[in-house]
Amino acid sequence: MPDRYAVIGNPIAHSQSPRIHTAFARATDQDLLYERMLGNLDDFAGDVARFFASGGCGLNVTLPFKTAAWALADERTARAEIAGAVNTLIRLGGNRLRGDNTDGIGLVRDLADRYGFQFQGARVLLVGAGGAARGVLVPLLETGLDRLVIANRTPEKAAELALLGAEHGSVRACDFNRLASERFDLIINATPAGLNQQVPPIPSTCLAPDGWTYDMLYADEPTSFCRWGQQQGAARSLDGLGMLVEQAAESFWLWRGIRPDTAGVYAVLRGARAQR
């Protein structure tokens, strides 16, 4: 019998995770089955318990259950603790679960390994202070960047997030109207503004010459933030599809102890989206 894994969320039909993990398993000769699970909004804990009681080995967790998964985990990694959210549950002995968050390492690997962004000494602006921003905070600060600035419509939330990350590196909070005099080598959009075809109110002067922009969202067409980056003359204006693949690869490694090559899977997904 193959080992069973799944991604749980609500909605879940759109998830690319089964396709990604099935490709990883095929490429690494792993005998596993990976499925989608439509989570019960009123009984997430019950869904998780039943999955593992029936022999499940690991779960990916997506919206709206990442915070609930954090609370459910018996132990959590440091990056999950700071994130306040878990996207990977790992079965331990004694019916215990470890919670991890692979979003941040997925973002960093997509930018650094796939595209060659040089984090060492870089000035980075993180836009947003919600769950998506929390999930990438620590891995970003561990890259050797020069400084990280967090901007948010509610400055108090940005300040709270900066305080959480202070022991991991140089980070501070800022509201949007004070960004005009700043220059950044990389601007990351961690807000859902693009879902409504909007762009956060970032001054157009913020992007340094040869600076990059990155939207953690991804879509068939360039997101509104990707288009904004192109309009500002960004050297690269990227979406989050590669982050999706890389965070999945980190989960696969946590479960199986094998780090799959991601280039082929990313190329297939990018090509499929381009053909739509």
C-alpha positions, 0 to 999 in steps of 0.5 A: 500500500502506498503511503498516504498524504493530502492537502486540506483546505476549503475550497480545495478543488483548485489546488495544484499540490496533488499534481506537484507531489505526484510528480515529485514521487514519480521522479524520486521513486517514492510509493505514495498517494497524494489527494485533496481533502475538502475540510469541514469548516466546523471540524478541522481537528476531527478531519485531521484526526480521522486522516491520521487515524486511518494511516495518513502520513502527512498533511499540507494545510491551506486556507482557511486552516493554517492557524487552526493547524498551528494550534493543533500541532503538539510541537512546532518548528521555530519558523512555524512558531513565529509565523503563527501558522502551519502549512505542513503537519508531520506524523510523529510517534504516539499520535503526536504531530509536528507543525512546520511552515515551508512558505518562507523557505519556498519564497527564498529558494524561488528567488535565490536558487531559481532566479539568482537574486542576491539577498546578501546586503539587499534592502527588502520591502515586505508589503503586508503584515498578515499571515502571508507576511508572518510566514516568510518573515524569519526565512527572509531575515536569515538570508543575510539581507541588509535590512527588511522594512515592513509596510502595512495599511495598519502601521500597528500590525507592521510594528508588531510583526517587526518586533517578532522578527527583531531577534532574527535580523535588521527589521523595522516597520513603516507606513506607506507615506514615509516610504517615498525617501526609501529605495529597495532592491526587492519589493515583496507583495504579501497582501491579497490586494491582487485578488481585487486587481488592486496594488498597495499604495507603494510610492513609485520611487521606492524601487531601486534601479535594477530592483526586483518585485515579487508577488506571492500571488500567482495567476494565469495572467500577470498579477496587478502587482507584477504589472506595477513592477513592470511599469516601474522598470523592475529588472524582474517582476515575478509571481508566486508560482515558483514559491508554491513549487518550492514550499511543496518540495520542502514539505516533501523533504520533511516527510520523505527525507528526499529533496526533489528537483523542482525545475521540471515541475515548475516548467510544466506548471508555468507552461500549462498556465501560459497555454490557457 
